């Protein structure tokens, strides 16, 4: 894989580590409430267990991408980039927030295409 592809994959992984931190540890803070557009501190408190679970899944996505980079395993990377892409598409659709698609799916789609391109060349 070329360096630019690895950098983009790393960015996607770092992004998901950031999501993990926001959802697991900052959900009920002003930063978490503002980032996710939550309606109130009370709502954040009521949903923090769900958010933590969601954050854990984002951590698994990051871990899979990091594992793929460390082992230089394109199959693992393609699988996890596909998962990230689908999660972003579903999240954007279900929340009606197109920004989620741009932030989560677009970088993963670009990295995925670069990975697939490296396979045919």
C-alpha positions in Angstrom: 0.0 0.0 0.0 1.2 3.5 -0.7 1.9 5.9 2.1 -1.1 8.2 1.3 -3.4 5.2 1.7 -1.9 4.3 5.0 -2.2 7.9 6.2 -5.9 8.1 5.2 -6.6 4.7 6.9 -4.8 6.1 10.1 -7.0 9.2 9.9 -10.1 7.1 9.8 -8.9 5.0 12.8 -8.0 8.2 14.8 -11.4 9.6 14.0 -13.0 6.5 15.5 -10.8 6.7 18.6 -12.1 10.3 19.0 -15.7 9.1 18.6 -15.0 6.5 21.3 -13.7 9.2 23.7 -16.7 11.5 22.9 -19.3 8.8 23.4 -17.8 6.9 26.3 -16.3 9.7 28.4 -17.6 13.0 27.2 -21.2 12.3 26.3 -22.6 14.2 29.3 -20.1 17.1 29.2 -20.8 20.4 27.3 -18.4 19.1 24.5 -20.4 15.9 24.1 -23.8 17.6 24.3 -22.8 20.2 21.7 -21.0 17.7 19.4 -24.0 15.4 19.2 -26.7 18.1 19.4 -28.3 16.6 22.4 -31.4 18.3 23.7 -30.3 18.5 27.3 -27.9 17.4 30.0 -30.8 15.3 31.4 -31.2 13.5 28.1 -27.4 13.0 27.9 -27.5 11.4 31.4 -30.4 9.2 30.5 -28.7 7.9 27.3 -25.1 7.7 28.5 -25.1 3.9 28.7 -26.2 3.6 25.1 -23.7 6.1 24.0 -20.9 4.3 25.8 -21.9 1.1 24.0 -21.8 3.0 20.7 -18.4 4.4 21.6 -17.1 0.9 22.3 -18.1 -0.2 18.8 -16.3 2.7 17.3 -13.3 1.6 19.3 -13.6 -1.9 17.7 -13.6 -0.2 14.2 -10.5 1.7 15.1 -8.8 -1.4 16.5 -9.6 -3.4 13.3 -8.1 -0.7 11.1 -5.0 -0.5 13.3 -4.6 -4.3 13.3 -4.8 -4.2 9.5 -2.1 -1.5 9.3 0.2 -3.3 11.7 -0.1 -6.6 10.0 -0.3 -5.0 6.5 -3.4 -7.1 5.9 -5.4 -5.5 3.1 -8.3 -7.9 3.6 -8.8 -6.8 7.3 -8.5 -3.1 6.2 -11.0 -3.5 3.4 -13.4 -5.2 5.8 -13.2 -2.5 8.5 -13.3 0.3 6.0 -16.5 -1.2 4.6 -17.9 -1.4 8.1 -17.1 2.2 8.8 -18.7 3.2 5.4 -21.9 1.3 6.1 -22.1 2.7 9.7 -21.7 6.2 8.4 -24.4 5.7 5.8 -26.8 4.1 8.2 -26.1 6.7 10.9 -26.6 9.6 8.5 -29.8 8.1 7.2 -31.3 7.2 10.6 -30.4 10.5 12.3 -31.2 12.6 9.2 -27.8 14.3 9.6 -25.9 14.4 6.3 -22.8 15.8 8.1 -22.3 12.3 9.7 -22.0 10.8 6.2 -19.3 13.4 5.2 -17.4 13.0 8.4 -17.5 9.3 8.8 -18.2 7.7 5.4 -16.4 9.9 2.9 -12.8 9.4 4.3 -13.5 5.6 4.6 -14.8 5.5 1.0 -11.7 7.3 -0.3 -9.4 5.0 1.7 -11.4 2.0 0.5 -11.1 3.0 -3.1 -7.3 3.6 -2.7 -7.0 0.1 -1.1 -8.9 -1.5 -3.9 -6.9 0.4 -6.5 -3.6 -0.8 -4.9 -4.9 -4.4 -5.3 -5.3 -4.1 -9.1 -2.0 -2.3 -9.7 
